[in-house]
Each structure stands twice: as structure tokens, then as C-alpha cells.
Amino acid sequence: MADRYRLSFTTGGLFVPEAASVAAVYLATRDWAIARAQTRQDNLLQVRTAAAATRVSKEITARLEHLDHVELQALSDLNIHDRASLLWVAACRRYAFIREFATEVLRENHLHLRKRLTFTDYEGFYSSKALWHEELDQLAVSTQHKLRQNLFRMLREANLLSESAMILPASLSPALTTILARQGRRDLLGFPASEKDIQRWLQ
């Protein structure tokens, strides 16, 4: 049986404004536990309840932990478009389910000139993965819908999917591609981009 998927991305999207604030706290303390506690204590996430603050701060830091020092520093320097793209990379690193959907469905649709990304695409992917991941079959239908809803929300926030579900080719700045290229091809494959684009980014 394949390794179990992490499936805790049922809250929020990419947390673009919040993640930069949390990253700044971590860079000042170099301790994720302290960063989570300070985020909740100072209500940096502007949520109404302590339970929500705990849940959201845990989710954001769990993703940010997959970024290295250079990438975390870049969150405060990049424009909002690139920041969202970097946080999409963090989500792909954290969640194999998201990364595989990005590479096997989103990018493949783009390469084969299928311009829309539909719920049918998602359901086909989900069903194929459920054959090897029993944890997918065990989820309540409501949770399955939340996962789909939040994944599509992340894609829109990362400027990879329009409101009408049209796939938007990735547009990454030289500053961001320089940062991502240090890790090789894997992160770049999570974007709707051609092989030519990826080779250009890696140069």
C-alpha cells in the first residue's frame, strides 16, 4: 500500500497575506513552536476564536516548514503574484495529493491543450488514487467536498485557474524562478508550463 496522504487542507486557501506574517515571526525567532504561539497570542491571523487561531496557525506553519530560509525570506520581498506561487509550492511539498494532482492533471491538461479544469477531472483523479489509498475512501463525503473546494480555491489564488475554470499558464518572475530552480525540476512541474518553459526557468 502506498504511503498515506496527508489530507488536512480543509481550511482556507493559500493564506497569502497571513503566511508572510507568520514567516516573519519565525525568521525573528527561528523556532516554529514559538512562531505558532506568538501568532495566536498576537492574533496575527485576525480570526475570531482561539480554536480557529490554533487550527489555522498550525496549518500555515506546517506548510511553511517546507520552505527553506531563502524562500521564507522571499515571502516578504516578492510581489503578491509570486508570493502566491511560492505558497502553492509549499502546499505541493506538504501534500503529495496536491502535488500529484498538479503534475498529473493540471499540467497534463495544459500540455494536451485541454483548457479547462473540471470537477470531473478531479473526481477521476480522486477515484484512481483511492484504489491505492484507502484513507481517501474513508473520508466523509462532506470532507471530500471540502478538499476539492479548497484545492480549486488554491489554484485560483495561485493564478493557475480562472474563475471560469480555465487553466492559466504559469507566469513566474525571474526572481522566483531563480529561487525555485535551486531545487531542480520537481517544484516547477507543479505549474501548468511547457518543457520549454521549465528548461528556461532552470537556466
C-alpha positions, -999 to +999 in steps of 0.1 A: +000+000+000+012+035-008+022+060+020-009+076+035-018+110+021-019+140+044-054+154+040-056+183+064-060+211+038-097+216+045-094+251+058-086+283+039-067+286+007-030+296+003-032+321+032-012+346+011-013+376+035-012+355+067+018+333+056+041+363+052+034+375+087+039+340+102+072+336+082+084+369+096+078+358+132+096+326+125+126+343+110+128+365+141+127+336+165+140+306+144+115+284+163+083+271+148+066+264+181+073+300+193+061+313+160+028+294+163+023+306+199+032+342+191+009+342+160-020+331+182-011+354+211-009+385+189-039+374+168-019+379+136-044+358+117-073+381+127-096+351+134-125+352+159-119+322+181-089+306+199-098+273+183-097+288+148-064+306+156-049+273+167-061+254+136-051+280+111-017+288+126-009+250+127-019+246+091+002+276+079+033+267+098+030+231+086+033+243+050+060+270+057+082+244+074+087+230+038+103+263+027+140+269+033+155+301+047+159+318+013+123+310+004+109+322+037+128+355+034+115+359-002+079+359+011+083+394+023+102+406-008+082+390-037+052+407-052+018+392-043+016+371-075+049+354-069+042+351-032+010+331-041+031+309-064+056+302-037+029+292-013+015+269-040+049+252-040+048+249-002+013+233-004+026+209-031+056+199-009+034+195+022+007+175+004+016+147-020-021+146-031-019+182-042+015+178-059+003+147-078-029+164-089-008+194-101+016+173-121-008+145-133-039+165-141-033+203-141-001+202-161-011+173-183-043+191-193-023+222-201+003+202-222-025+184-241-043+218-248-073+209-226-080+244-215-105+238-187-101+220-154-133+205-142-147+187-112-149+157-134-111+158-138-108+160-101-132+131-094-114+109-119-081+116-102-096+111-067-111+077-077-078+065-093-058+074-062-085+058-039-076+024-054-042+027-036-051+050-007-078+036+015-078+068+035-095+085+006-124+060+007-127+065+044-134+103+042-169+116+047-184+130+016-185+164+032-148+163+038-142+151+002-161+182-010-140+205+013-108+191-001-119+197-037-133+231-028-100+242-012-078+227-038-096+247-065-095+278-043-057+274-040-054+271-078-074+303-083-053+321-056-021+309-073-034+324-106-033+290-122-071+287-127-096+314-137-130+319-120-145+302-151-121+272-146-098+280-174-062+268-169-039+298-168-003+292-179+022+299-151+038+333-151+067+333-127+092+362-124+129+357-128+133+363-091+111+335-082+123+310-108+159+317-096+148+307-061+129+276-072+154+264-097+179+257-068+158+226-060+157+213-096+126+204-117+103+189-091+086+221-079+083+236-114+064+205-126+035+216-103+027+245-126+009+245-160+040+250-181+057+235-211+090+217-210+105+247-228+093+269-200+108+247-174+141+245-192+142+283-194+135+286-157+163+262-148+189+281-168 
